[in-house]
Amino acid sequence: MLSDIEIIKQSQLKPIREVIQRYDLKEEELFSYGNYIAKVEHEALKRLDHEKDGKLILVSAITPTPAGEGKSTTTIGLVDALNRLGKRCVGALREPSLGPVFGVKGGAAGGGYAQVNPMAELNLHFTGDIHAVTAANNLVSAILDNHLYQGNELHIDPAKISWKRCMDLNDRALRSVTVGQSSVKEVIRQDSFNISVASEIMAILCLSNNLVDLRRRLTATVVAKSYEDKPITIGDLGIVGSLLVLLKDALKPNIVQTLENNLMFVHGGPFANIAHGCNSIQATRLALKMSDYVVTEAGFGVDLGAEKFLDIKCREAGLKPNLVVVVATIRALKYHGGIDLKKLKEENLEALQKGLANLEKHLETVATFHLPAVVALNRFDSDTEKEIGLLLDWAKEKGVPLSLSEVHGKGSLGGVDLANKVLENLSDETYRPLYELDEDVFVKIKKIATQAYGADDVTYSEEALQMLKDIAHSDYKNFYICMAKTQNSLSDNPKVIGRPKNFNIHVKEVRLATGSRFIICLTGDIMTMPGLGKTPQAMVIELNDQYEIFGLM
């Protein structure tokens, strides 16, 4: 007879229509992309809307390091572990962007025996959602430039076009470009590209409750100003209907499965360092209606993804989260303790103790939202018994629920303790956001900087300060704050690791995203179009003959 771990290792993909039989979905509510991927039609959410919501568990992490933390792996493993315990649980993740897939990370489907399948399709074109966002975004740009070419009836000031083109790859050469050079009738102007997942259309898609809401948000999206300083919206361009045609299928949530054949929503993909970093409201709401527990993930650390999930998404969707899992690793904590990346496999209790300050700050931030937290210590072979003992002693002393998670190597079996600790610590107490929407704009920004990052204060460039003063006296003053900050540090300097003290956050630029209702504050050297490293993952695939990862042999 096969052992449980052997069963997990020999698991096979099941047709998605077979997987949904354990959940409250009907076959006629699916639009299939082959045997293993499907979109869920809007009728399913309408049918289930009266159902009671399940418990909502958010997975976040300490400040990311080059050593990796395994947040997606933990999310997927926790879904499998809760199902192993007999709980009806589904997961909700973001879609991978091709930028990281061919840039640094190489994919976002989990790892080991805690993965989402089919992995290759998920990491590449999937159901075309990001391509649809790219096309919709660039249609706006094309219409804008064509409007200038055709006589500029709206009096658009070319110097005040705020809308950027996009593509779903890392390409720093496109951070600044000149367009309109092919004809004397065209208006030559400076433009730039964002990565597609930084497009406001991606944020709008993920925040929209339905097609009517999507239309409303697109219509209200400001893309430029006129010579008279009047806002020009997508509605003014007369193309909202065309954008809806491009996005109508992208708005429908996608479903796939874990290696252990549990249901997983994967829908939407805004980055958390430059956008709000959560999967779609549609997917999360549907997951909550059809299960008793939902495990979802927010990008990067608590300071970025979790803050935006709790301050933005939960309020937009009316969600009531019940617990936050904070993922950490011993090697990442040693990195935050000042140890060189090449020496992280060596035992170093002093560095580990020092690096714990980063974890402690993120736990403090979770507490400011009045939510309980569980630490998932993602275990690696290089972890020593003394290092693990130090973490267990620290957790006992601090009263922090901590679980050694081994879902990477053991699947759901390695996550049973984590699942039990999550179940033991769930709370029905209503969370509290960091700020109220009607508070002063500068107060909202300072609360995030001081409470989520641990900064002393916030400073502003003259341009950012003036724009925020204008916003404070406008109809946009009650918008959410969406901080664009490096993910690699609690500060706005990516080189400052651990738990920095005595620092300020500097806001150098402010952008308005009227469709998603964001005041975007760009800090430090944050870029909305990433670049590639010297040896990007696109080259590693070739160098290491990794074609099988993407279904090629």
C-alpha positions in Angstrom: 0.0 0.0 0.0 1.3 3.5 -0.9 2.1 5.9 1.9 0.5 9.3 2.0 3.6 11.0 0.8 3.9 8.5 -2.1 0.3 9.3 -3.1 1.1 13.0 -3.2 4.2 12.4 -5.3 2.2 10.3 -7.8 -0.8 12.6 -8.0 -2.1 13.4 -11.5 -4.0 16.3 -13.0 -7.7 15.8 -13.0 -10.1 17.4 -15.5 -11.2 20.7 -14.0 -14.9 19.7 -14.4 -14.1 16.7 -12.1 -12.3 18.9 -9.5 -15.3 21.3 -9.1 -17.6 18.5 -8.1 -16.4 18.9 -4.5 -17.4 22.6 -4.5 -20.6 24.5 -5.3 -20.0 25.1 -9.0 -22.0 23.8 -11.9 -20.5 22.6 -15.2 -22.6 25.1 -17.2 -21.0 27.9 -15.2 -17.5 27.1 -16.6 -15.9 28.2 -19.8 -13.1 25.7 -20.4 -9.6 26.3 -21.7 -8.8 22.7 -22.4 -9.2 20.0 -19.8 -7.5 21.6 -16.8 -8.2 25.4 -17.0 -11.5 27.2 -16.9 -13.1 30.6 -16.3 -16.1 30.9 -14.1 -19.0 32.7 -15.6 -20.5 35.7 -13.8 -23.7 33.8 -13.2 -22.0 31.7 -10.6 -21.4 34.6 -8.3 -24.9 35.9 -8.8 -26.3 32.5 -7.8 -24.1 32.1 -4.7 -24.3 35.8 -3.6 -26.7 34.9 -0.8 -24.4 32.3 0.7 -22.5 33.0 3.9 -18.8 33.9 3.5 -16.1 31.5 4.6 -13.1 32.5 6.8 -10.5 34.6 5.0 -6.8 33.9 5.6 -4.2 36.2 4.1 -0.6 35.0 3.5 2.1 37.6 3.6 5.8 37.6 4.5 8.8 39.3 5.9 10.7 41.7 3.7 11.8 39.7 0.6 15.4 38.7 0.2 17.4 37.1 -2.7 17.2 33.9 -0.7 13.5 33.6 -1.2 10.7 33.1 1.3 8.2 30.7 -0.4 5.0 32.7 0.0 3.1 31.2 -2.9 4.4 27.7 -1.9 3.1 28.3 1.6 -0.3 29.5 0.4 -0.8 26.5 -1.9 0.5 24.1 0.8 -1.9 25.6 3.4 -4.8 25.1 1.0 -3.9 21.4 0.6 -3.3 21.0 4.3 -6.7 22.4 5.3 -8.4 20.1 2.8 -6.4 17.2 4.3 -7.9 18.1 7.6 -11.4 17.8 6.1 -12.0 21.5 5.6 -13.6 22.8 2.4 -10.9 25.2 1.4 -9.9 27.0 -1.9 -7.1 29.3 -2.7 -6.8 32.6 -4.5 -3.6 33.8 -6.1 -2.5 36.4 -8.7 -1.5 35.5 -12.2 2.2 35.5 -13.0 3.6 38.3 -15.2 6.0 37.4 -18.0 8.3 40.0 -16.7 9.4 38.1 -13.6 9.0 34.7 -15.4 11.8 35.7 -17.8 13.4 38.2 -15.5 14.3 37.1 -12.0 11.8 34.7 -10.4 11.2 32.2 -13.3 7.6 31.6 -12.4 5.0 31.9 -9.7 3.2 28.6 -9.3 4.7 27.5 -6.0 7.3 24.8 -5.7 8.1 21.3 -4.7 4.9 19.4 -3.8 3.0 22.6 -3.2 2.3 23.8 -6.7 -0.5 24.9 -8.9 -1.1 22.9 -12.1 -0.8 23.1 -15.1 2.3 25.1 -14.2 3.7 25.8 -17.7 0.4 27.3 -19.0 -0.1 29.3 -15.8 3.4 30.9 -16.1 3.0 31.7 -19.8 -0.1 33.0 -21.6 -2.7 31.2 -19.4 -6.1 32.5 -20.4 -4.9 35.7 -22.0 -6.0 38.0 -19.2 -2.7 40.0 -19.1 -2.7 40.2 -22.9 -6.2 41.6 -22.8 -5.1 44.3 -20.2 -2.1 45.1 -22.5 -4.3 45.5 -25.5 -6.9 47.6 -23.7 -4.2 49.9 -22.2 -2.5 50.4 -25.5 -5.8 51.1 -27.3 -6.2 54.1 -25.0 -2.7 55.3 -26.0 -3.4 54.7 -29.7 -6.7 56.7 -29.5 -5.0 59.5 -27.7 -2.3 59.9 -30.3 -4.8 59.5 -33.1 -7.0 62.2 -31.5 -4.0 64.6 -31.6 -3.4 63.6 -35.3 -7.0 64.1 -36.3 -7.3 67.7 -35.1 -7.5 67.5 -31.3 -11.1 68.3 -30.8 -10.7 67.9 -27.0 -7.8 70.4 -26.8 -5.6 67.7 -25.2 -2.3 69.2 -24.1 0.4 66.6 -25.3 2.6 67.6 -22.4 -0.1 66.6 -19.9 -0.9 63.1 -21.2 -0.5 61.0 -18.1 -1.5 57.6 -19.7 1.5 55.3 -20.5 1.8 52.5 -22.9 2.6 49.0 -21.5 4.0 45.6 -22.3 4.3 42.4 -20.2 8.0 42.1 -20.2 10.9 43.8 -18.3 12.4 46.3 -20.8 14.2 49.3 -19.3 14.9 50.8 -22.7 11.2 51.7 -22.9 11.2 53.7 -19.7 11.5 56.8 -21.9 10.6 56.9 -25.6 9.6 59.5 -28.2 6.5 58.8 -30.2 4.9 60.5 -33.2 7.9 60.7 -35.5 6.6 58.9 -38.6 4.6 61.8 -40.1 4.7 65.6 -40.2 1.0 65.6 -39.1 1.7 63.7 -35.9 2.5 65.3 -32.6 6.0 64.4 -31.4 6.0 63.8 -27.6 7.8 62.0 -24.9 6.1 58.8 -23.7 7.0 55.8 -21.6 6.0 52.2 -21.0 4.9 50.5 -17.8 4.9 46.8 -17.3 1.4 45.6 -18.0 0.7 44.6 -14.4 1.4 48.2 -13.4 -1.3 49.5 -15.8 -4.2 51.1 -14.1 -6.4 48.8 -16.2 -5.0 45.9 -14.3 -5.9 47.5 -11.0 -9.4 48.4 -12.3 -10.0 44.9 -13.5 -9.1 43.4 -10.1 -11.2 45.9 -8.1 -14.3 45.7 -10.3 -17.3 43.8 -8.9 -19.0 43.3 -12.3 -19.2 44.6 -15.8 -21.2 47.6 -14.7 -18.6 48.5 -12.2 -15.8 48.0 -14.7 -17.6 50.4 -17.1 -18.0 53.0 -14.4 -14.3 52.8 -13.4 -13.0 52.9 -17.0 -15.3 55.9 -17.9 -13.9 57.9 -14.9 -10.2 57.2 -15.6 -8.3 60.4 -16.2 -5.7 60.0 -19.0 -4.7 63.6 -19.8 -5.5 67.2 -19.3 -6.6 69.9 -21.8 -4.9 73.2 -22.5 -7.5 74.6 -20.1 -6.4 72.2 -17.4 -9.6 70.2 -17.6 -9.3 66.4 -16.9 -9.7 64.2 -20.0 -11.1 60.7 -19.2 -11.4 57.5 -21.2 -15.1 58.3 -21.3 -14.3 61.6 -23.1 -12.4 59.5 -25.7 -15.6 57.5 -26.5 -13.9 54.1 -26.4 -15.3 52.5 -23.1 -17.4 50.1 -25.1 -14.3 48.9 -27.0 -12.4 48.4 -23.8 -15.2 46.4 -22.3 -15.2 44.1 -25.4 -11.4 43.5 -24.9 -11.8 42.9 -21.1 -15.2 41.1 -20.9 -13.6 37.6 -20.6 -10.6 38.8 -18.6 -13.0 39.9 -15.9 -14.1 36.3 -15.3 -12.1 34.5 -12.6 -9.8 31.6 -13.6 -9.7 28.2 -11.8 -7.0 25.6 -11.8 -5.9 23.0 -9.2 -3.1 22.1 -6.9 -0.9 19.0 -7.2 -3.4 17.4 -4.7 -6.3 18.4 -6.9 -7.7 21.1 -4.7 -9.3 24.2 -6.3 -7.3 27.3 -6.8 -8.4 30.7 -8.3 -5.7 32.5 -10.2 -6.9 35.8 -11.4 -5.4 39.3 -11.9 -1.8 40.3 -11.3 -1.0 43.8 -10.0 2.4 44.2 -8.5 2.4 45.2 -4.8 5.4 47.5 -4.9 3.8 49.7 -7.6 0.1 48.7 -7.4 -2.2 47.1 -4.9 -0.7 43.5 -5.2 -3.8 41.3 -4.8 -5.8 38.9 -7.0 -9.3 40.1 -8.2 -12.2 40.9 -5.9 -14.4 38.7 -8.2 -12.2 35.7 -7.5 -12.0 36.2 -3.8 -15.7 36.9 -3.3 -16.6 33.8 -5.3 -14.1 31.7 -3.3 -15.6 32.9 -0.1 -19.1 31.9 -1.2 -18.3 28.4 -2.2 -16.0 27.3 0.6 -15.5 27.4 4.4 -12.0 28.7 4.2 -10.1 30.8 1.6 -6.4 31.2 1.6 -5.2 34.2 -0.4 -1.9 36.0 -0.9 -0.7 39.6 -1.2 2.6 40.5 -2.9 5.9 41.0 -1.1 6.0 41.8 2.6 3.4 42.9 5.1 4.4 46.5 4.6 3.4 46.5 0.9 1.0 43.7 -0.1 -0.7 43.1 3.2 -1.2 46.8 3.9 -2.8 47.3 0.5 -4.9 44.2 0.8 -6.2 45.3 4.2 -6.5 49.1 3.5 -7.7 48.9 -0.1 -9.1 45.6 -1.3 -10.9 44.6 1.9 -12.8 47.9 2.0 -13.6 47.9 -1.7 -14.9 44.4 -1.6 -16.4 44.5 1.9 -14.2 41.6 3.1 -13.6 40.7 6.7 -10.2 38.9 7.0 -9.7 36.6 10.0 -6.0 36.0 10.2 -2.6 36.7 8.6 0.1 34.1 8.0 3.6 35.7 7.9 6.1 33.6 6.0 9.7 33.6 7.1 12.8 31.5 6.6 15.9 31.1 8.7 18.2 32.0 5.8 16.2 35.1 5.0 16.3 36.2 8.7 20.0 35.7 8.7 20.2 37.8 5.6 18.4 40.6 7.5 20.9 40.0 10.2 23.6 41.1 7.9 25.0 37.9 6.6 26.3 37.6 3.0 24.1 35.7 0.6 26.8 33.1 0.0 27.0 32.3 3.7 23.4 31.8 4.5 23.7 28.0 4.7 26.2 28.3 7.5 24.9 28.3 11.1 24.8 31.8 12.6 22.7 32.3 15.7 23.8 35.9 16.2 22.7 36.9 12.7 19.4 35.0 13.1 18.7 36.8 16.4 19.4 40.1 14.8 17.3 39.4 11.8 14.3 38.6 13.9 13.7 42.3 14.3 12.4 42.4 10.7 9.8 39.7 11.5 8.8 41.4 14.7 8.1 44.6 12.8 5.8 42.9 10.4 4.0 41.2 13.2 3.5 44.5 14.9 2.0 45.9 11.7 -0.5 43.0 11.5 -1.5 43.8 15.1 -2.2 47.4 14.1 -5.0 46.0 11.9 -6.4 44.2 15.0 -5.8 40.8 13.4 -4.1 37.7 14.7 -0.9 36.3 13.0 0.7 32.9 12.7 4.3 32.6 11.6 5.0 30.0 8.9 8.7 29.1 9.1 9.4 27.6 5.7 12.0 25.0 6.5 15.1 24.3 4.4 17.7 21.5 4.6 20.4 24.0 5.7 18.5 24.9 8.8 20.2 23.6 11.9 18.6 22.3 15.1 20.1 25.1 17.1 18.7 27.7 14.7 15.3 26.1 14.7 15.5 25.9 18.5 16.3 29.6 18.7 13.2 30.4 16.6 10.9 28.1 18.7 12.2 29.7 22.0 11.7 33.2 20.6 8.1 32.3 19.6 7.4 30.8 23.0 8.8 33.9 24.8 6.9 36.3 22.6 3.6 34.3 22.5 3.7 34.0 18.8 2.1 30.9 17.1 4.9 29.5 14.9 4.8 26.4 12.7 7.6 24.7 10.9 6.2 24.4 7.4 7.5 21.6 5.1 5.0 21.8 2.3 7.7 22.1 -0.3 9.0 18.7 0.4 6.0 16.9 1.8 2.9 18.7 0.3 -0.1 18.8 2.6 1.5 16.5 5.1 4.2 19.1 5.8 1.5 21.8 6.4 -0.8 20.0 8.9 0.7 21.7 11.9 0.5 25.1 10.2 -3.1 24.4 9.3 -4.0 23.5 12.8 -2.4 26.6 14.2 -4.3 28.7 11.7 -7.6 27.1 12.8 -6.7 27.6 16.4 -6.0 31.4 16.0 -8.7 32.5 13.6 -10.6 35.6 14.9 -14.0 37.0 14.1 -13.0 40.4 15.4 -13.6 43.0 12.7 -10.2 44.3 11.5 -9.5 48.0 11.5 -7.8 49.8 8.6 -4.8 52.0 9.3 -6.6 55.1 8.1 -10.1 56.4 7.3 -10.8 57.5 3.7 -12.0 60.9 4.8 -8.8 61.7 6.7 -6.4 64.4 5.4 -4.3 63.1 2.5 -1.0 63.8 4.3 -2.3 62.1 7.5 -3.1 58.9 5.5 0.3 58.9 3.9 2.1 59.4 7.3 0.1 56.7 9.0 1.3 54.1 6.4 4.9 55.3 6.6 5.1 55.4 10.3 2.9 52.4 11.3 3.6 50.0 8.4 7.2 50.9 7.6 8.4 52.2 11.0 9.5 55.6 9.5 9.9 58.7 11.6 8.3 61.0 9.0 7.5 61.7 5.3 9.2 64.2 3.1 8.1 65.4 -0.3 9.5 66.8 -3.5 8.1 70.3 -4.4 6.1 68.8 -7.3 4.7 66.0 -5.1 3.8 68.4 -2.3 2.0 70.8 -4.6 0.0 67.9 -6.3 -1.0 66.5 -2.9 -2.1 70.0 -1.8 -4.2 70.2 -4.9 -5.7 66.8 -4.3 -6.5 67.7 -0.7 -8.9 70.4 -2.0 -10.4 68.3 -4.8 -13.0 65.5 -5.3 -10.1 63.0 -5.1 -9.2 63.7 -1.5 -11.0 60.6 -0.2 -9.1 58.1 -2.5 -7.0 55.3 -1.1 -3.2 55.8 -0.7 -1.2 53.4 -2.9 2.4 53.7 -2.0 5.0 52.7 -4.6 8.0 51.6 -2.6 10.8 49.1 -2.9 9.9 45.6 -1.7 13.5 45.0 -0.5 13.4 47.2 2.5 11.0 48.6 5.1 12.5 52.0 4.1 12.5 53.5 0.5 16.2 52.4 0.1 16.5 48.8 -1.2 19.9 48.4 0.4 18.7 49.0 3.9 17.9 45.6 5.3 16.6 44.3 8.7 14.5 46.8 10.8 15.8 50.2 10.0 15.5 53.0 12.5 15.6 56.9 12.2 14.6 57.2 8.6 12.1 59.2 6.5 10.1 58.1 3.5 10.6 60.5 0.6 7.7 60.9 -1.9 9.2 62.2 -5.2 6.1 61.9 -7.4 2.3 61.6 -7.1 0.0 60.1 -9.7 -3.8 59.9 -9.7 -5.5 56.7 -10.7 -9.2 57.8 -10.8 -10.6 54.5 -12.1 -9.1 52.5 -9.2 -9.5 55.5 -6.8 -5.7 55.6 -5.9 -3.4 58.4 -5.0 -0.2 56.7 -6.0 2.9 58.0 -4.1 6.2 57.0 -5.8 9.1 56.8 -3.3 12.8 56.2 -3.7 13.9 54.9 -7.0 10.8 52.8 -7.7 10.2 52.0 -11.4 7.0 51.0 -13.1 8.9 49.3 -15.8 11.5 46.8 -14.4 14.7 46.0 -16.1 16.6 42.8 -16.7 19.7 41.6 -14.9 22.9 40.6 -16.5 21.7 36.9 -16.7 17.9 37.0 -16.8 15.8 33.9 -16.4 15.2 34.0 -20.1 18.8 33.1 -20.6 18.9 30.6 -17.7 16.2 28.5 -19.4 18.5 28.2 -22.5 21.8 27.7 -20.5 20.4 25.1 -18.2 18.2 23.3 -20.8 15.1 23.9 -18.8 12.6 23.5 -21.6 10.7 20.8 -19.8 9.6 23.3 -17.2 7.4 24.9 -19.9 6.2 21.7 -21.6 9.0 21.4 -24.2 11.4 18.6 -24.6 
